[in-house]
Amino acid sequence: MKKNEVKVTDQQVKTKKKRRLGLPIAIALLTVTTGGLAIAYGMSQATASTYEIQLENVYQKNLYDLVESVNNAETKLSKILVSTDSDFQGKTLVEVAHNADLAEQSLSGLPVSRNSLSESMRFINQVSGYTQTLSEKLSKGGKLTSQELQTLSDIKESITYMRDEIDKFTQDTHGGYSILQKSLDFEGEQNAFTIRISKIKNEKLDYPTMIYDGPFSDSETNVEIKGLSGNEVSKDDAYNEISKCFNNISTLTYLGEINSKFQVYNFELKTTNNQTLYPQVTKIGGNILTVSGQSNPLQMSTISLDEGVRLALSFAKENGIENPECVWKEALKNEGYYNIAPKQNGVILYPDLVKVKIDLSTGTVIGYDASTYFTNHTNRLLPKAKISVSDAQKVLPLDEYIFEDGRLVLAPLDYSREVLCYEFIGQKNGSVYYFYINALNGKEENILKVIKTTDGSKLM
């Protein structure tokens, strides 16, 4: 047996083969779709071009979904390897299994030549089964053995390599690389896209063969909108709300309505700085729900990141966010990114987070998303902490980390739970982690790792 190889039973193979039927079907559908482009050439050039753009957009979305799933799996494996809490390890293993399933779906939705990525696909497939099996073991009171931890470490190394190679590939797409065109360019039995993406496998590592008990399925539930109140407003009322929040409007044009999760009025706003923004206002209550736009990358920042906090908080208050506080800030080029959360009785309400982006060269809000706030916000009956911050600190790995003082937060966790926790920020080997300790029973509920990327820092 190779390193980390574990025997797979016949029943488990049969179970997994049922899942793999989806891959050849997906590849066959992609083949039909690609072949359909030949028919499109018999139609008008404009129609053919539209079909090509649509198909390219589908491929690009699958690629970026693959990036997100692999990044999440790698980050969560890092958390498991530093955690000593079996419950936290178990639920995070389930999340890794789900991320692996999503990665497999995204990879199967790309125009890859048949059998060319079978080993990588099998590896992703087995990561899902192995982590699900370990989570079930922990749910029954078991513990991860040293051999299992080593296998998880080896898996993480493989996924880290895969993540780095996919990141390099996505940078190529920013330069105009067309997945569709490369998929039509064959070199022997493989298309050029397959040859390029096949580098995601690390040839220096033996991919472990692992035991698995079947696929993990995650169900989504509809979330009731709790934070909107008041009467239905007219488009003129929505127009006035936007005019009140922006003092540099050149033109403001009504674009129509959207009735989905939120019923909103859409507008196009052109500023006196020649920027174009797209604000949305809710029909119920007349609150600005989102704003989307971009800064001019050639302009220099004239506003500090800290001054941007004041602007972000002012905009949030103007739009009905109660008792907002900035809980995260970061500058990227000439843009400031701010996470705003309301406070209730001194507790930060993370489930009601609002995101704000400010152009630091003009002071204009060019990005805003309060959809989570208006989905979740309500006056909650918060429990009182049953343990002190010093007691919660005893749960932390104090010998390995340098921690800041803890604070009380309401943390959104799995299965739609909202849990009162102490939040601690710790540093270890140049990495930053956020630890969340249950303020009622001292249980380690979650660990978030700050990831440095070309697009700034992310919490995962």
Contacts in CASP RR format, 6 or more apart in sequence:
PFRMAT RR
TARGET T0000
AUTHOR 0000-0000-0000
METHOD contacts of the structure
MODEL  1
MKKNEVKVTDQQVKTKKKRRLGLPIAIALLTVTTGGLAIAYGMSQATAST
YEIQLENVYQKNLYDLVESVNNAETKLSKILVSTDSDFQGKTLVEVAHNA
DLAEQSLSGLPVSRNSLSESMRFINQVSGYTQTLSEKLSKGGKLTSQELQ
TLSDIKESITYMRDEIDKFTQDTHGGYSILQKSLDFEGEQNAFTIRISKI
KNEKLDYPTMIYDGPFSDSETNVEIKGLSGNEVSKDDAYNEISKCFNNIS
TLTYLGEINSKFQVYNFELKTTNNQTLYPQVTKIGGNILTVSGQSNPLQM
STISLDEGVRLALSFAKENGIENPECVWKEALKNEGYYNIAPKQNGVILY
PDLVKVKIDLSTGTVIGYDASTYFTNHTNRLLPKAKISVSDAQKVLPLDE
YIFEDGRLVLAPLDYSREVLCYEFIGQKNGSVYYFYINALNGKEENILKV
IKTTDGSKLM
2 206 0 8 1.000
2 208 0 8 1.000
2 209 0 8 1.000
3 154 0 8 1.000
3 206 0 8 1.000
3 208 0 8 1.000
4 150 0 8 1.000
4 151 0 8 1.000
4 154 0 8 1.000
4 206 0 8 1.000
4 208 0 8 1.000
4 209 0 8 1.000
4 210 0 8 1.000
5 208 0 8 1.000
5 209 0 8 1.000
6 130 0 8 1.000
6 208 0 8 1.000
6 209 0 8 1.000
6 210 0 8 1.000
6 211 0 8 1.000
7 211 0 8 1.000
8 209 0 8 1.000
8 210 0 8 1.000
8 211 0 8 1.000
8 212 0 8 1.000
9 211 0 8 1.000
12 211 0 8 1.000
12 212 0 8 1.000
12 213 0 8 1.000
12 214 0 8 1.000
15 212 0 8 1.000
15 213 0 8 1.000
15 214 0 8 1.000
16 125 0 8 1.000
16 129 0 8 1.000
16 212 0 8 1.000
16 214 0 8 1.000
16 215 0 8 1.000
19 125 0 8 1.000
19 214 0 8 1.000
19 215 0 8 1.000
20 125 0 8 1.000
22 108 0 8 1.000
23 104 0 8 1.000
23 108 0 8 1.000
23 121 0 8 1.000
24 114 0 8 1.000
26 108 0 8 1.000
26 109 0 8 1.000
27 108 0 8 1.000
27 112 0 8 1.000
27 114 0 8 1.000
30 109 0 8 1.000
30 110 0 8 1.000
30 111 0 8 1.000
33 55 0 8 1.000
34 55 0 8 1.000
34 111 0 8 1.000
34 180 0 8 1.000
34 183 0 8 1.000
34 184 0 8 1.000
36 51 0 8 1.000
37 48 0 8 1.000
37 51 0 8 1.000
37 52 0 8 1.000
37 55 0 8 1.000
37 184 0 8 1.000
40 47 0 8 1.000
40 48 0 8 1.000
40 51 0 8 1.000
40 52 0 8 1.000
41 48 0 8 1.000
42 48 0 8 1.000
52 180 0 8 1.000
55 180 0 8 1.000
56 178 0 8 1.000
56 179 0 8 1.000
56 180 0 8 1.000
59 109 0 8 1.000
59 110 0 8 1.000
59 111 0 8 1.000
59 179 0 8 1.000
59 180 0 8 1.000
59 183 0 8 1.000
60 173 0 8 1.000
60 179 0 8 1.000
62 106 0 8 1.000
62 107 0 8 1.000
62 109 0 8 1.000
62 110 0 8 1.000
63 106 0 8 1.000
63 110 0 8 1.000
63 166 0 8 1.000
63 169 0 8 1.000
63 170 0 8 1.000
63 173 0 8 1.000
63 179 0 8 1.000
64 170 0 8 1.000
65 102 0 8 1.000
65 105 0 8 1.000
65 106 0 8 1.000
66 103 0 8 1.000
66 106 0 8 1.000
66 107 0 8 1.000
66 110 0 8 1.000
66 166 0 8 1.000
67 163 0 8 1.000
67 166 0 8 1.000
67 167 0 8 1.000
67 170 0 8 1.000
69 99 0 8 1.000
69 100 0 8 1.000
69 102 0 8 1.000
69 103 0 8 1.000
69 106 0 8 1.000
70 99 0 8 1.000
70 103 0 8 1.000
70 159 0 8 1.000
70 162 0 8 1.000
70 163 0 8 1.000
70 166 0 8 1.000
71 163 0 8 1.000
71 451 0 8 1.000
71 460 0 8 1.000
72 95 0 8 1.000
72 99 0 8 1.000
72 460 0 8 1.000
73 96 0 8 1.000
73 99 0 8 1.000
73 100 0 8 1.000
73 103 0 8 1.000
73 127 0 8 1.000
73 159 0 8 1.000
74 156 0 8 1.000
74 159 0 8 1.000
74 160 0 8 1.000
74 163 0 8 1.000
75 449 0 8 1.000
75 451 0 8 1.000
75 460 0 8 1.000
76 92 0 8 1.000
76 95 0 8 1.000
76 96 0 8 1.000
76 99 0 8 1.000
76 460 0 8 1.000
77 96 0 8 1.000
77 152 0 8 1.000
77 155 0 8 1.000
77 156 0 8 1.000
77 159 0 8 1.000
78 156 0 8 1.000
78 449 0 8 1.000
79 88 0 8 1.000
79 92 0 8 1.000
79 447 0 8 1.000
79 449 0 8 1.000
80 89 0 8 1.000
80 90 0 8 1.000
80 92 0 8 1.000
80 93 0 8 1.000
80 96 0 8 1.000
80 152 0 8 1.000
81 149 0 8 1.000
81 152 0 8 1.000
81 153 0 8 1.000
81 156 0 8 1.000
82 397 0 8 1.000
82 428 0 8 1.000
82 433 0 8 1.000
82 447 0 8 1.000
83 89 0 8 1.000
83 92 0 8 1.000
83 444 0 8 1.000
83 447 0 8 1.000
84 397 0 8 1.000
84 444 0 8 1.000
85 443 0 8 1.000
85 444 0 8 1.000
86 138 0 8 1.000
86 141 0 8 1.000
86 142 0 8 1.000
86 143 0 8 1.000
86 144 0 8 1.000
87 138 0 8 1.000
87 443 0 8 1.000
87 444 0 8 1.000
88 444 0 8 1.000
88 445 0 8 1.000
88 446 0 8 1.000
88 447 0 8 1.000
89 138 0 8 1.000
89 144 0 8 1.000
90 134 0 8 1.000
90 135 0 8 1.000
90 138 0 8 1.000
90 139 0 8 1.000
91 135 0 8 1.000
91 414 0 8 1.000
93 131 0 8 1.000
93 132 0 8 1.000
93 134 0 8 1.000
93 135 0 8 1.000
93 138 0 8 1.000
94 131 0 8 1.000
94 132 0 8 1.000
94 135 0 8 1.000
94 216 0 8 1.000
96 127 0 8 1.000
96 128 0 8 1.000
96 131 0 8 1.000
97 127 0 8 1.000
97 128 0 8 1.000
97 129 0 8 1.000
97 131 0 8 1.000
97 132 0 8 1.000
97 135 0 8 1.000
97 216 0 8 1.000
98 128 0 8 1.000
98 216 0 8 1.000
98 218 0 8 1.000
100 124 0 8 1.000
100 125 0 8 1.000
100 127 0 8 1.000
100 128 0 8 1.000
100 129 0 8 1.000
100 131 0 8 1.000
101 128 0 8 1.000
101 215 0 8 1.000
101 216 0 8 1.000
103 124 0 8 1.000
104 121 0 8 1.000
104 124 0 8 1.000
104 125 0 8 1.000
104 128 0 8 1.000
107 117 0 8 1.000
107 120 0 8 1.000
107 121 0 8 1.000
107 124 0 8 1.000
108 121 0 8 1.000
110 179 0 8 1.000
110 193 0 8 1.000
110 197 0 8 1.000
111 179 0 8 1.000
111 180 0 8 1.000
111 183 0 8 1.000
111 191 0 8 1.000
111 193 0 8 1.000
111 194 0 8 1.000
112 193 0 8 1.000
112 194 0 8 1.000
112 197 0 8 1.000
113 189 0 8 1.000
113 190 0 8 1.000
113 191 0 8 1.000
113 194 0 8 1.000
116 190 0 8 1.000
116 194 0 8 1.000
116 198 0 8 1.000
117 194 0 8 1.000
117 197 0 8 1.000
117 198 0 8 1.000
117 200 0 8 1.000
117 201 0 8 1.000
119 201 0 8 1.000
119 207 0 8 1.000
120 162 0 8 1.000
120 198 0 8 1.000
120 200 0 8 1.000
120 201 0 8 1.000
120 207 0 8 1.000
122 207 0 8 1.000
123 158 0 8 1.000
123 201 0 8 1.000
123 207 0 8 1.000
123 208 0 8 1.000
126 208 0 8 1.000
126 209 0 8 1.000
126 210 0 8 1.000
126 212 0 8 1.000
127 155 0 8 1.000
127 159 0 8 1.000
127 210 0 8 1.000
128 212 0 8 1.000
128 215 0 8 1.000
128 216 0 8 1.000
129 210 0 8 1.000
129 211 0 8 1.000
129 212 0 8 1.000
129 213 0 8 1.000
129 214 0 8 1.000
129 215 0 8 1.000
129 216 0 8 1.000
130 151 0 8 1.000
130 155 0 8 1.000
130 208 0 8 1.000
130 210 0 8 1.000
130 211 0 8 1.000
130 212 0 8 1.000
131 152 0 8 1.000
132 212 0 8 1.000
132 213 0 8 1.000
132 214 0 8 1.000
132 215 0 8 1.000
132 216 0 8 1.000
133 210 0 8 1.000
133 211 0 8 1.000
133 212 0 8 1.000
133 213 0 8 1.000
134 144 0 8 1.000
134 148 0 8 1.000
134 152 0 8 1.000
136 213 0 8 1.000
138 144 0 8 1.000
144 152 0 8 1.000
151 208 0 8 1.000
151 210 0 8 1.000
154 205 0 8 1.000
154 208 0 8 1.000
155 208 0 8 1.000
157 202 0 8 1.000
157 205 0 8 1.000
158 202 0 8 1.000
158 205 0 8 1.000
158 207 0 8 1.000
161 200 0 8 1.000
161 202 0 8 1.000
161 205 0 8 1.000
162 200 0 8 1.000
162 201 0 8 1.000
162 202 0 8 1.000
165 199 0 8 1.000
165 200 0 8 1.000
166 197 0 8 1.000
166 200 0 8 1.000
169 196 0 8 1.000
169 197 0 8 1.000
169 199 0 8 1.000
169 200 0 8 1.000
172 196 0 8 1.000
173 179 0 8 1.000
179 193 0 8 1.000
182 191 0 8 1.000
182 192 0 8 1.000
182 193 0 8 1.000
182 196 0 8 1.000
183 191 0 8 1.000
183 192 0 8 1.000
183 193 0 8 1.000
183 194 0 8 1.000
184 191 0 8 1.000
185 191 0 8 1.000
185 192 0 8 1.000
185 193 0 8 1.000
186 192 0 8 1.000
187 195 0 8 1.000
190 198 0 8 1.000
201 207 0 8 1.000
221 416 0 8 1.000
223 375 0 8 1.000
223 376 0 8 1.000
223 416 0 8 1.000
225 261 0 8 1.000
225 262 0 8 1.000
225 374 0 8 1.000
225 375 0 8 1.000
226 375 0 8 1.000
226 376 0 8 1.000
226 377 0 8 1.000
226 378 0 8 1.000
227 373 0 8 1.000
227 374 0 8 1.000
227 375 0 8 1.000
227 376 0 8 1.000
227 377 0 8 1.000
227 378 0 8 1.000
228 262 0 8 1.000
228 282 0 8 1.000
228 284 0 8 1.000
228 285 0 8 1.000
228 287 0 8 1.000
228 374 0 8 1.000
229 284 0 8 1.000
229 285 0 8 1.000
230 284 0 8 1.000
230 285 0 8 1.000
231 284 0 8 1.000
231 285 0 8 1.000
232 283 0 8 1.000
232 284 0 8 1.000
232 285 0 8 1.000
233 241 0 8 1.000
233 281 0 8 1.000
233 283 0 8 1.000
233 284 0 8 1.000
233 285 0 8 1.000
233 286 0 8 1.000
235 254 0 8 1.000
235 256 0 8 1.000
235 257 0 8 1.000
235 265 0 8 1.000
237 286 0 8 1.000
238 265 0 8 1.000
238 267 0 8 1.000
238 281 0 8 1.000
238 283 0 8 1.000
238 286 0 8 1.000
239 252 0 8 1.000
239 254 0 8 1.000
239 267 0 8 1.000
241 281 0 8 1.000
241 286 0 8 1.000
241 287 0 8 1.000
241 288 0 8 1.000
242 249 0 8 1.000
242 252 0 8 1.000
242 267 0 8 1.000
242 269 0 8 1.000
242 279 0 8 1.000
242 281 0 8 1.000
242 288 0 8 1.000
243 249 0 8 1.000
243 252 0 8 1.000
244 318 0 8 1.000
245 288 0 8 1.000
245 315 0 8 1.000
245 318 0 8 1.000
245 319 0 8 1.000
245 365 0 8 1.000
246 269 0 8 1.000
246 271 0 8 1.000
246 277 0 8 1.000
246 364 0 8 1.000
246 365 0 8 1.000
248 271 0 8 1.000
248 272 0 8 1.000
248 273 0 8 1.000
248 362 0 8 1.000
248 364 0 8 1.000
249 269 0 8 1.000
249 270 0 8 1.000
249 271 0 8 1.000
249 272 0 8 1.000
250 270 0 8 1.000
250 271 0 8 1.000
250 272 0 8 1.000
251 268 0 8 1.000
251 269 0 8 1.000
251 270 0 8 1.000
252 267 0 8 1.000
252 268 0 8 1.000
252 269 0 8 1.000
252 270 0 8 1.000
253 267 0 8 1.000
253 268 0 8 1.000
253 269 0 8 1.000
254 265 0 8 1.000
254 266 0 8 1.000
254 267 0 8 1.000
255 266 0 8 1.000
255 267 0 8 1.000
255 268 0 8 1.000
255 278 0 8 1.000
256 265 0 8 1.000
256 266 0 8 1.000
257 263 0 8 1.000
257 264 0 8 1.000
257 265 0 8 1.000
257 266 0 8 1.000
257 283 0 8 1.000
258 264 0 8 1.000
258 266 0 8 1.000
258 280 0 8 1.000
261 371 0 8 1.000
261 375 0 8 1.000
262 280 0 8 1.000
262 282 0 8 1.000
262 289 0 8 1.000
262 371 0 8 1.000
262 374 0 8 1.000
263 282 0 8 1.000
263 283 0 8 1.000
263 284 0 8 1.000
264 280 0 8 1.000
264 281 0 8 1.000
264 282 0 8 1.000
264 283 0 8 1.000
264 289 0 8 1.000
265 280 0 8 1.000
265 281 0 8 1.000
265 283 0 8 1.000
266 278 0 8 1.000
266 279 0 8 1.000
266 280 0 8 1.000
267 278 0 8 1.000
267 279 0 8 1.000
267 280 0 8 1.000
267 281 0 8 1.000
268 276 0 8 1.000
268 277 0 8 1.000
268 278 0 8 1.000
269 276 0 8 1.000
269 277 0 8 1.000
269 278 0 8 1.000
269 279 0 8 1.000
270 276 0 8 1.000
270 277 0 8 1.000
271 277 0 8 1.000
271 362 0 8 1.000
271 364 0 8 1.000
273 296 0 8 1.000
273 362 0 8 1.000
273 364 0 8 1.000
274 296 0 8 1.000
275 293 0 8 1.000
275 294 0 8 1.000
275 295 0 8 1.000
275 296 0 8 1.000
275 359 0 8 1.000
275 362 0 8 1.000
275 364 0 8 1.000
275 366 0 8 1.000
276 293 0 8 1.000
277 291 0 8 1.000
277 292 0 8 1.000
277 293 0 8 1.000
277 364 0 8 1.000
277 366 0 8 1.000
277 367 0 8 1.000
278 291 0 8 1.000
278 292 0 8 1.000
278 293 0 8 1.000
279 288 0 8 1.000
279 290 0 8 1.000
279 291 0 8 1.000
279 368 0 8 1.000
280 288 0 8 1.000
280 289 0 8 1.000
280 290 0 8 1.000
280 291 0 8 1.000
281 287 0 8 1.000
281 288 0 8 1.000
281 289 0 8 1.000
282 289 0 8 1.000
282 374 0 8 1.000
287 319 0 8 1.000
287 320 0 8 1.000
287 370 0 8 1.000
287 374 0 8 1.000
288 319 0 8 1.000
288 368 0 8 1.000
288 370 0 8 1.000
289 369 0 8 1.000
289 370 0 8 1.000
289 371 0 8 1.000
289 374 0 8 1.000
290 367 0 8 1.000
290 368 0 8 1.000
290 369 0 8 1.000
290 370 0 8 1.000
290 371 0 8 1.000
291 365 0 8 1.000
291 366 0 8 1.000
291 367 0 8 1.000
291 368 0 8 1.000
292 366 0 8 1.000
292 367 0 8 1.000
293 366 0 8 1.000
293 367 0 8 1.000
294 366 0 8 1.000
295 333 0 8 1.000
295 334 0 8 1.000
295 335 0 8 1.000
295 359 0 8 1.000
295 360 0 8 1.000
295 361 0 8 1.000
295 362 0 8 1.000
295 366 0 8 1.000
296 334 0 8 1.000
296 359 0 8 1.000
296 361 0 8 1.000
297 333 0 8 1.000
297 334 0 8 1.000
299 334 0 8 1.000
299 359 0 8 1.000
299 361 0 8 1.000
299 362 0 8 1.000
300 334 0 8 1.000
300 361 0 8 1.000
301 331 0 8 1.000
301 334 0 8 1.000
301 360 0 8 1.000
301 361 0 8 1.000
302 360 0 8 1.000
302 361 0 8 1.000
302 362 0 8 1.000
303 311 0 8 1.000
303 358 0 8 1.000
303 360 0 8 1.000
303 361 0 8 1.000
303 363 0 8 1.000
304 360 0 8 1.000
305 329 0 8 1.000
305 330 0 8 1.000
305 331 0 8 1.000
305 336 0 8 1.000
305 360 0 8 1.000
306 329 0 8 1.000
308 336 0 8 1.000
308 338 0 8 1.000
308 358 0 8 1.000
308 360 0 8 1.000
308 363 0 8 1.000
309 326 0 8 1.000
309 329 0 8 1.000
309 338 0 8 1.000
311 358 0 8 1.000
311 363 0 8 1.000
311 365 0 8 1.000
312 326 0 8 1.000
312 338 0 8 1.000
312 340 0 8 1.000
312 356 0 8 1.000
312 358 0 8 1.000
312 365 0 8 1.000
313 324 0 8 1.000
313 325 0 8 1.000
313 326 0 8 1.000
313 340 0 8 1.000
315 356 0 8 1.000
315 365 0 8 1.000
315 368 0 8 1.000
316 324 0 8 1.000
316 340 0 8 1.000
316 354 0 8 1.000
316 356 0 8 1.000
316 370 0 8 1.000
317 324 0 8 1.000
319 368 0 8 1.000
319 370 0 8 1.000
321 340 0 8 1.000
321 342 0 8 1.000
321 354 0 8 1.000
321 370 0 8 1.000
321 373 0 8 1.000
322 342 0 8 1.000
322 377 0 8 1.000
323 342 0 8 1.000
323 343 0 8 1.000
323 344 0 8 1.000
324 340 0 8 1.000
324 341 0 8 1.000
324 342 0 8 1.000
324 343 0 8 1.000
324 354 0 8 1.000
325 340 0 8 1.000
325 341 0 8 1.000
325 342 0 8 1.000
325 343 0 8 1.000
325 348 0 8 1.000
326 338 0 8 1.000
326 339 0 8 1.000
326 340 0 8 1.000
327 339 0 8 1.000
327 340 0 8 1.000
327 341 0 8 1.000
327 348 0 8 1.000
327 350 0 8 1.000
327 353 0 8 1.000
328 337 0 8 1.000
328 338 0 8 1.000
328 339 0 8 1.000
328 459 0 8 1.000
329 336 0 8 1.000
329 337 0 8 1.000
329 338 0 8 1.000
329 339 0 8 1.000
330 336 0 8 1.000
330 337 0 8 1.000
330 456 0 8 1.000
330 457 0 8 1.000
331 337 0 8 1.000
331 360 0 8 1.000
332 455 0 8 1.000
332 456 0 8 1.000
334 359 0 8 1.000
334 360 0 8 1.000
334 361 0 8 1.000
335 357 0 8 1.000
335 358 0 8 1.000
335 359 0 8 1.000
335 360 0 8 1.000
335 366 0 8 1.000
336 357 0 8 1.000
336 358 0 8 1.000
336 360 0 8 1.000
337 355 0 8 1.000
337 356 0 8 1.000
337 357 0 8 1.000
338 355 0 8 1.000
338 356 0 8 1.000
338 357 0 8 1.000
338 358 0 8 1.000
339 353 0 8 1.000
339 354 0 8 1.000
339 355 0 8 1.000
339 356 0 8 1.000
340 353 0 8 1.000
340 354 0 8 1.000
340 355 0 8 1.000
340 356 0 8 1.000
341 348 0 8 1.000
341 349 0 8 1.000
341 350 0 8 1.000
341 352 0 8 1.000
341 353 0 8 1.000
341 354 0 8 1.000
342 348 0 8 1.000
342 349 0 8 1.000
342 352 0 8 1.000
342 373 0 8 1.000
342 377 0 8 1.000
343 349 0 8 1.000
344 379 0 8 1.000
344 380 0 8 1.000
344 382 0 8 1.000
344 410 0 8 1.000
345 382 0 8 1.000
346 408 0 8 1.000
347 382 0 8 1.000
347 408 0 8 1.000
347 409 0 8 1.000
347 410 0 8 1.000
347 420 0 8 1.000
348 407 0 8 1.000
348 408 0 8 1.000
348 409 0 8 1.000
348 410 0 8 1.000
348 423 0 8 1.000
349 377 0 8 1.000
349 380 0 8 1.000
349 409 0 8 1.000
349 410 0 8 1.000
350 409 0 8 1.000
350 410 0 8 1.000
350 411 0 8 1.000
350 412 0 8 1.000
351 372 0 8 1.000
351 376 0 8 1.000
351 410 0 8 1.000
351 412 0 8 1.000
351 418 0 8 1.000
352 372 0 8 1.000
352 373 0 8 1.000
352 376 0 8 1.000
352 377 0 8 1.000
353 372 0 8 1.000
353 373 0 8 1.000
354 368 0 8 1.000
354 369 0 8 1.000
354 370 0 8 1.000
354 372 0 8 1.000
354 373 0 8 1.000
355 367 0 8 1.000
355 368 0 8 1.000
355 369 0 8 1.000
356 365 0 8 1.000
356 367 0 8 1.000
356 368 0 8 1.000
357 365 0 8 1.000
357 366 0 8 1.000
357 367 0 8 1.000
357 368 0 8 1.000
358 364 0 8 1.000
358 365 0 8 1.000
358 366 0 8 1.000
358 367 0 8 1.000
359 365 0 8 1.000
359 366 0 8 1.000
380 410 0 8 1.000
380 418 0 8 1.000
382 410 0 8 1.000
382 420 0 8 1.000
383 420 0 8 1.000
383 440 0 8 1.000
385 408 0 8 1.000
385 420 0 8 1.000
385 422 0 8 1.000
385 439 0 8 1.000
385 440 0 8 1.000
386 439 0 8 1.000
386 440 0 8 1.000
386 441 0 8 1.000
387 439 0 8 1.000
387 440 0 8 1.000
387 441 0 8 1.000
387 442 0 8 1.000
389 405 0 8 1.000
389 406 0 8 1.000
389 422 0 8 1.000
391 442 0 8 1.000
392 406 0 8 1.000
392 422 0 8 1.000
392 424 0 8 1.000
392 437 0 8 1.000
392 439 0 8 1.000
392 442 0 8 1.000
393 403 0 8 1.000
393 406 0 8 1.000
393 422 0 8 1.000
393 424 0 8 1.000
393 437 0 8 1.000
395 437 0 8 1.000
395 442 0 8 1.000
395 443 0 8 1.000
395 444 0 8 1.000
396 403 0 8 1.000
396 424 0 8 1.000
396 435 0 8 1.000
396 437 0 8 1.000
400 428 0 8 1.000
401 426 0 8 1.000
401 427 0 8 1.000
401 428 0 8 1.000
401 433 0 8 1.000
402 426 0 8 1.000
402 427 0 8 1.000
402 428 0 8 1.000
403 424 0 8 1.000
403 425 0 8 1.000
403 426 0 8 1.000
403 427 0 8 1.000
403 435 0 8 1.000
404 424 0 8 1.000
404 425 0 8 1.000
404 426 0 8 1.000
406 422 0 8 1.000
406 423 0 8 1.000
406 424 0 8 1.000
406 425 0 8 1.000
407 422 0 8 1.000
407 423 0 8 1.000
408 420 0 8 1.000
408 421 0 8 1.000
408 422 0 8 1.000
408 423 0 8 1.000
408 439 0 8 1.000
409 420 0 8 1.000
409 421 0 8 1.000
409 422 0 8 1.000
409 423 0 8 1.000
409 436 0 8 1.000
410 418 0 8 1.000
410 419 0 8 1.000
410 420 0 8 1.000
410 421 0 8 1.000
411 418 0 8 1.000
411 419 0 8 1.000
411 420 0 8 1.000
411 421 0 8 1.000
411 423 0 8 1.000
411 436 0 8 1.000
411 445 0 8 1.000
411 446 0 8 1.000
412 418 0 8 1.000
413 419 0 8 1.000
413 445 0 8 1.000
413 446 0 8 1.000
419 436 0 8 1.000
419 438 0 8 1.000
419 440 0 8 1.000
419 445 0 8 1.000
420 438 0 8 1.000
420 439 0 8 1.000
420 440 0 8 1.000
421 436 0 8 1.000
421 437 0 8 1.000
421 438 0 8 1.000
421 439 0 8 1.000
421 445 0 8 1.000
421 446 0 8 1.000
422 436 0 8 1.000
422 437 0 8 1.000
422 439 0 8 1.000
423 434 0 8 1.000
423 435 0 8 1.000
423 436 0 8 1.000
424 434 0 8 1.000
424 435 0 8 1.000
424 436 0 8 1.000
424 437 0 8 1.000
425 432 0 8 1.000
425 433 0 8 1.000
425 434 0 8 1.000
425 435 0 8 1.000
426 432 0 8 1.000
426 433 0 8 1.000
426 434 0 8 1.000
426 435 0 8 1.000
427 433 0 8 1.000
431 449 0 8 1.000
431 450 0 8 1.000
432 449 0 8 1.000
432 450 0 8 1.000
433 447 0 8 1.000
433 448 0 8 1.000
433 449 0 8 1.000
433 450 0 8 1.000
434 446 0 8 1.000
434 447 0 8 1.000
434 448 0 8 1.000
434 449 0 8 1.000
434 450 0 8 1.000
434 459 0 8 1.000
435 444 0 8 1.000
435 446 0 8 1.000
435 447 0 8 1.000
436 444 0 8 1.000
436 445 0 8 1.000
436 446 0 8 1.000
436 447 0 8 1.000
436 448 0 8 1.000
437 443 0 8 1.000
437 444 0 8 1.000
437 445 0 8 1.000
438 444 0 8 1.000
438 445 0 8 1.000
448 459 0 8 1.000
448 460 0 8 1.000
449 459 0 8 1.000
449 460 0 8 1.000
450 457 0 8 1.000
450 458 0 8 1.000
450 459 0 8 1.000
451 457 0 8 1.000
451 458 0 8 1.000
451 459 0 8 1.000
451 460 0 8 1.000
END
